Amino acid sequence: MKTILLIITLFTGLISSAQTKEQLIDYIIKENRVDSKHISSGGIQSPIYISYEKLIKLVTNNELLDLAKNKNAALRMYAIQGLIQRKIGDIPALFKKELESGDTVETMMGCNMGTDFTAFIVYKFQIYSEEEQPESQLNNIILNTNSFVWWLMYDWVFENNLDENFLPRIEELAFEKKNSFAFMYLKNNYGRYGSRIDDYLLNVFPKQKFVKDEENNNDGVFLCNFIEILLESGRADYKTVAVAKLRENQWLKERDGWYNEILKKYNIIVN
């Protein structure tokens, strides 16, 4: 960790003299990572984020709009963050474009380093900006798109009280697209779906096929959620369905923490 902090400190010194827009843009493109303002366990200021803060002070609104269309994902993300902060630009349109692209970019948020979908980054930027109306527009796009949506965005969307005009689409996601978050939303908020939910879990869900996690696939999360819904009910017939799914999808064992906890909690033996 000391080595990492030293490297970060050196980088911070190196970019301190990068005063032109071109130098700052080139640096962000070269690093090609989206950082939070403070990173690592020591809370060091990210040199990439420092470059973004310098850049945002130098570019015009029109230049920022152009940067939001750059082919480099990290630069686009910082540019869109700037647009949201300045409250300009068509954020829903930019979000939709990122969603359709399926692009990903490396990130370092605090101590957590990983890879995120660019659409999810834009969605988080918008939520944290506390602008409710644009966020609502993004939720609309997420619910109605045919593009791949990472499961965590569904999780966040369905934490909201959604307009009932969305119900036909939510039904489609829940009962036809095996979207567990849409399913739980209906289960938790609309008692009138009780018989349809019961029929789905007993007669449709057992026939649904789930595949091992891949980059553009939510099956692992959806399946785990459905198994938990079945087991949490306490019903013997639901438990039979859940155990059959555990046996059918042996790849779930790779989620060893979740898998072993489920077996222990509900006293399940899978041969």
Number of C-alpha atoms within 10 A of each C-alpha: 9 8 8 10 16 11 12 19 15 12 14 18 12 11 16 12 10 17 13 11 16 10 15 23 16 13 18 23 18 12 13 17 22 27 23 16 18 18 21 18 11 12 12 15 18 23 25 26 19 19 21 24 15 17 24 22 10 15 15 11 15 11 12 23 19 12 19 24 16 15 10 16 23 25 25 25 24 27 24 27 23 24 19 20 13 11 12 14 17 13 22 20 13 17 23 17 15 21 24 15 14 16 13 16 17 17 20 19 15 18 13 13 15 11 13 16 20 25 26 19 21 24 23 15 19 24 16 11 15 10 12 12 10 18 21 17 14 23 20 16 17 22 18 13 12 10 14 14 20 19 20 13 17 17 14 14 21 19 10 11 9 15 8 9 8 12 13 10 13 23 18 14 18 21 18 13 13 23 23 25 25 24 24 17 20 20 18 11 10 10 10 10 15 13 9 11 20 13 12 17 20 16 12 14 19 14 11 12 12 16 13 13 13 9 7 12 16 21 19 18 15 17 24 19 17 21 21 14 19 20 21 12 11 11 10 11 13 19 20 13 18 25 18 14 22 21 14 14 16 11 14 19 13 10 11 11 9 12 14 12 11 16 14 10 9 13 9 14 10 11 5
